[in-house]
Amino acid sequence: MDGSRPIITPATLLNDEPTQFRFSNKSDKTYEPRDYKDSYRGTVTVREALMDSLNVPTVSLAQMVGYDKVRNLALAAGFNSELKATPSIALGAYVSTPLEVAGAYTIFAHQGQYVAPRCIVEVDDPSGGTVWASPVTTRRVLDPRVSYLMVSLLESVVNTGTAADVRARGFRLPAAGKTGTSHDGWFAGFTSNLLAVVWVGYDDDRELDLTGAQSALPIWTEFMKRATSQPSYRNAQPFTAPPGVVTAPIETKAVSPDDADSLASQNEVFIAGTAPVPPSHGDDTRGIVPAQGQAGPEAPTNGEAQPLGASQIPIEIVRPQEGQSPEGDAAHRAATSASLSPTEILLPEKNTPTIHSAEDTPSGPLHIQTEPPGLEVLIDGKSVGLSPLTLLLPVGKHTYKVIPPPGRAPAERWIQITAAATMTVNIHY
């Protein structure tokens, strides 16, 4: 939603066949991921690729987006800076800890906001009074609409994908999650109010020879069944879409090779304005709706409006100074001791906008995207978090300021907020 192309949706079609990926245009190094048991499907949607942990289309998607953007998002989500912008980053091939993974998954479980893990929540005295309390640190990482699409994809993993054994083992509450397999096994999953991560492996990096579904998933499921029997976590709610998310039908070719010419229809979720357009009568696609969001015009760079659905989104590209911008089904790996204990995070209450406005005051959203990401943003002189972020502001004139990387001048401008459109600002250093 920052003007990047191509637009990726859950219905975007990806190639699933043996493929070599280059590290960069200037490098001769190649990376050739393989799907589990060398089983390939030809063409799949983003949802199918994630649901069934298909490695080749996942790397293909990262290539479309840009490996540097994948790395920047991972850093904003709390992963360590040792991650490199290479094809294997799409499969989590770099070292991370269960605590980092738990923190990163909060951006999906909490409507795009990162919630920093806390090892000690508070210290109480013998009488029950609080002596010390750990502050809750949050920052906006994803647009809530993008976050919801990811939650929807991760729900498919649990309901019908590689983590379907969660349901077979008797866990019935609304949940989303992802398996991971490398030398070790992972499962990260969450309900509306509890997130837990399980890692199973050896601290000397020996092969576990078990998938995440075989090793970590059963532990996660048993832990969650017991945890959600307690009053604190019992009231898990279905995941709900924020404003700006729509459901639209798509048609795809049948997966069965015996019935390759038939069509299957299903509903898919999209950010408003990105749903595929059905073909006109007589189209030689025979009624197949392309599983790809329709890309609009290139993002303007002169502050002119750009169409998105029924509203106009003013795009402002601010370049304060010239200069360069910083730069197996392996979901995660960890260099820590072998452990069977889940890392858990209690999620704060949802539906709390970053900026509050009075109920009788019209308001409109403002989205601020920066390159590089993770820069502090001030609205009307008050810090509201790190970019990228989306804020709900009262209609009217507001100032925004971005604290730049060292040696760069800050970007400070004013913007007119309206209730009819999302105002988007892109700032490049």
N, C-alpha and C positions, 0 to 999 in steps of 0.2 A: 504493500500500500504506500510505498515511498516513491513510486514512479519507476521502479526497476522493471526491466523486461527480461525474459518473458513473464507473464502472470502465471503463477503456479496455483492450481486448485487441487482438491482431492481427486478430481476426475482427469487431471492431466495424464496423458499417455506417455509411458516410458518404455524404453527398449530393454528386454530381458533376454539377452543372449551373450555368449562369451565376448568380452570387449577389453581392449587395452586402453588405459587412460594415461595421458601424459601429465607429468607434474606441473609443467608450465610450457608456454610456447617456446621458451628459450632453453628447455632441458630435453635431453634425450632419454631421461628416465621414464619408464613406463610402469604401470601398476595394473595387474590383471586379477581382479577379485573373482571368486567363484561362488555360485549359489550352493546351498546345502545339497550334498549328494549329486552335485553337477546336474541338477534338474532345472531346466529353463523353460519359460512359457511364451517367449516371443514378444508380445506387447501386453503390458499391464497398466493399470491406473496407479496413481500415488497411493490410494487406499490399499489396494491389493499388495503393493510392494512392501508397505510398512506392516500390514496385517500378517503377512506370511514371511517376514524377515528375508526379503530377497535382496541380496547384496549388490548385484550388478545394477539394477535400476536405481538403487539408493545412491550409489556413487555417480550414476548418470545425472540424477537430480542435483547433486552437489555441484557437478560440473556446470550445469545450466545456471545455477544461482551464483556460483563463484566460490572457490575454496576459501578465499580471504573473507568473504562475508560469513561463511559458516564459522570460521574461526572467531571472527569478531562477536558473533552472537554467543558462541560458547564462552568467551571471556566475560561478556556482559552477564551471562548466567552463572558466573562464579567458578568456572573451571580455571585451572592453573595456566600460566603463560607458556608452559612447555609445549603446548599444542602447536602444530605446524599446519600451514595452509596447503595440505597435500590431499590427494584423492582418498587416502585411508582415513582421514578425519571424519568422513561421512559414516564410517562404521565404528567409530570410537576406538581406534587402534592405539591411541595414546594413553599413558598412565593417568588414572584418576582414582580418587578415593570414594568410598561409599558416602562420606559426608558431602563431598562435592556433588555427587550425583543427586543426592537428596535435595540439596539446595537448588540445583538446576531444575529439577522437576517441579519445584514450587511455581515456576513461571506458567506451567500448564495448569496446576491445581489451584492457582489463585488469580485467574483472569489476567495473566500476562505480567503480574508483579512478582519480582524475586523477593523471597523472604529468607534472610540469612539464617543458617542454622545456629542454634545456641546450645552449648553443652550444659550450662547451668542456667536455669530459668530464674530462680530466686533463692534467697537465703532467709529463713524465718527463725525467730528466736523461740525459746520454750513456750512463750505465751501465745504464739501464733502470729505475732506481728512481723511484718516484712522488714528485714534489716537491709537487704539489698535486692534489687531486681534488675535483670539483664534487659537492656533496651531492645525493642523490636526494630530491626533495620530492614527496610523495604525499598525497592526502586522499580520503576516501570521498565520492562525489557521488551515486551511485545504488545501490540495492539490487542485489546480484549477479543476482537473478532478473529484474529489470527490464532490466538491462544485457544479459543473455542473449537476452531477447526482441528487443531492438534488433539484436543481432548476427544473429539468425535472419532478421529483416526485411532487413538489409543484405546477407546472403548471397543472398537472392532477387534483389536488384538486380543482383548480379554474375552469377548463374546464368541468370536468365531475363528480367531487366528492362532498364532503359536502359543498363546497363553490361555486357550480355551479350557485347559485342565483346571483352571481356577473355578470355573462353573461346575465341572464334573466332580470336584472335591467338595462342593456344597456351599461355596460362598456366593450369596445371591444379591448382595447390595450393589447399587450402581457403582461401577469402578472402571478405571482405565489404567493401562500399564504397558510395559514392554519387557520382553525377554532379551537376554544378551548372552552370547557364547563366544569365548576365545580359548585361552588356556584354562579359563575359569568359567563360572556360571553366575549370571546376574538376573535379578528381577526387581524392577522399580515399578511401583503402582500406588494408586491413591483413590480414596473416596472424596466426598465433598469436605471432610473435616479431618482426615488423617492420611498422611503419606508415609510409606515405609519402603526401604531398600534392603535387599538381601544380596550378599556376595558370598560365594562359596569357592574356595581355591586354596592354593599353597603359597606360602610367602617366598618360596624359592622359584616360583613361576613354572613349576612342573605342570604337565598336562593333567587336567582333571578328568578328561575323557567323558564328560557329561555335558549336555546342553543346559542352558539356563532354565528351560522348562522342566528338565529332569532333576536339577539340583536345587536351585534357588526358589523356584515357584512353589513347591510343596511347603517350604518353610514359611514363605510369605503368606500363603493361604491360611495355614494353621494359626499364624500370629494374628492375622486380620480377623479371623473368625472369633478368636478369643477376645481381641481388643474391642471389636464392635459389639460384643455382648455387654460391655460396660456402659454405664449411663453417659459418660463423656463422649463416646464415639458412636453410640447406637443410632442416632438420628441422622444418618447419612442421606442426603437428598440427591435426586437426579440432577445431572449437569444441565444447566439451562443456557440457551443461546442469548448473547447480548443483542441489543438493537443493531441492525445492519447485517444480520446473518439471515439468509433465506434458504429454503429447500426447493430444489427443482429436479424434475425427472431427467435422467440421461438414459441413453440406450447404448449398449456395448455388444460386441460380438460374443457369441456363446463360447465358453471356455472349452467345452468338450470337443475334441478333434473329430468325433463322429457326427457332430452337428455344427460344423464350423460356419455355415452360412446363415444360421438363425440368429435372432437378436434377443437380447434380454434387457428388460427395462427395470430401473431401480431409481430411488430417490437419493439425491446427494446434497450436501450442504455447501453453500458458497457465500462469500462476502457479496453483498448486494452490488450488482453491476459486473460481476465476473462470471456469472452462470453462462454456459454455452448456449448459443442460439440455434434452435431447431432448423434443419434445412428446409428449403421451400419444396413444394410438390414438384415431382419430376426430377429432383436432384438424383444424380447417379450414385449417391452414397446409400441409396435404398433405405433412407430413414434413420441412418446412424447419426446420432448427435456426437460431434467431435468431443472427446473427453479432454478438453483444453479450454481454459478461460480465454475469452476473446480479448486479445490485446488491443487497446485503443491506440491513439496517436502517441508518438514519443513525448515524454514529459517535457513541457516547455521550460525554457531557462530564462524567460524574461518576465516572470511574474504573472503571465496570462492564465486564465482559467482553463481547467481540463475537465472533460465530462466523466462522470462516474455515476451510472444509474440516472436518477432523477435530479441529483444535486450537482452543483458546480464546486470543484475543489481548487481554490487558488493555490498555485505552487510557486514558492519563492526560493530560488537558488541563491544562497548568499556565500560568496567567496571572500572572506575578510582579507586574506593575503594570498598571493600566488605561492605555490610550493607543492611538494609531493604529499600525498595522503599516506599516513602510516599503513603501514601494513596490517575368513569364516564369518558368520553373523556376529560381528564383534561390536556389541553396543558399548561396552566400557571395559577398562582393565584397571587393576589396582595393585600397587606395590605395598601391601600391608599384610599383616599376619593373617593366616587362615582363620575364618570366622563364620559362624552360622547365625549370628545375632543381627536382627534387622536394625537399621538406622531409621528412626521415626521422627516425624515433624508434625506437630499440631498446627494446623493452618489457622490464621486469623480469620475473623468473620469477613465474608465477601461483600460485594456490592457497595464498597465504600469508595467513591470517586476521589481522585487525588486532590481536587479542589472542590469545595462545597459551595453551593449557591442557594439562596433562599428559594423556597418552593414556588413563590409567586413571581420569580424573576426568570425570564426566558434565558436559556443558555445554549451554547453550541460547543462542539468539540474542536480542540486544537491538537494537531499531531506534529511533533518536532522530531526530525531525523537528522543525525549528524554523521559525518565521515571525518575522523573515526567516531565510532559509537562510544558510549560511556562517559560523555561530558556532562558536567553539572549544568542544569537549566534553572534560570530564575524567571519567575513571572511576577511582574509588578514589584520587583525588588525582593521577592521571597523565593528561596530554593524549593523546588518541587520534585527533585530527583535527577536521575541520570538518563540521558538519551539512549535509545529512542523511547518516547513516551507520548501518551495521549491524555489530555486533560479536558475536563468539562468546565468552561468558563462562562460567566454571565455575558450576555450579549452587550457589545460595546467595544471601546478601544482599550487595548492592553499593551504593555511593553513586555518584550521577552529578551533575555540576555543569555548567552552561552559562554561559560568559562572555557577558554581555548586550551590546547596543548601549550606547553612552555614555549615562549618565544613568539607566540602569535597574538594578534590583537583580538579582543573580544567582539563578538557580534551582538549588537544591541539595536533593536528595531521596535516599531509598534505595529500592531495588527488589529484589524477590525473583525470582531467575532460576530457571526450571524447564526441564527437558529436553523437556517435552511441548508447549511453545508458544513462539511468538515474542512477546516482551514489546515493546510499542510505546509510546513516550512522545511526545506532541505538546506543544511549548512555544510559546506565542504571546506576543510582546511587544507 
